Amino acid sequence: MKDLFIRVYRKKDSYKYKKYPDKPDDWHNNDANNMLDSLVLFYNEALLLKVKCQSVSNIPGGRFLDTIRPGKFQLKCFVEKRKFYCQPHGIINCYDMDGQFINEKSITPIPGENGAPANDLRTLLHDTQSLYPKPAMTLTRVAWSASCIIIKPDDLIAFNTILSGYKVKPNDIINGEIIEV
């Protein structure tokens, strides 16, 4: 989908996600400066959608260094849902802040025993709904990211509706970039 393009504007204050920087990670400390960033979808130069997002990894027990590094990335559209209520999209062909590559399956292969991947956690664009088995539309208190880009449910529905209107199919690729502002 060469005519569609995504740009994420990441505010530098988004990196300050802890209310008390000297305190440990937890669900009540890692909620500062949430959803300061913007995700913008373009068709050629025309603005199609602009929404707030969380693009910095802030989930307690996660790794800040799993945050997607500023620069180019690609979005693999309409990927498998697995435990999501929403229809997520995979973030691929980019690097995290630690320099690890996020591959075409939206994962950072970390070698486990016998060279097999230690995990298959995906880096995605998804919404703020809790995962199964909680009821649909159970929203998280803030947007928690383990490396993903998070937007509100209605914004993801609007995003997906636009993609469908442009005849985007599962596994089609949209180019994007993250810019710090």
Secondary structure, DSSP 8 states (H G I E B T S, - for coil): -TTEEEEEEE-GGGG---SSTTS---TTTTTTTTT-EEEEEEETTEEEEEEEEB-S---TTS-GGGSB-SEEEEEE-S---TT-SS--EEEESEEBTTS-EE-TTSB---B-GGG-BS---B-EEEESB--TTS-TT-B-SS---SSSEEE-HHHHHHHHHHHHHTT--TT-EEEEEEEE-
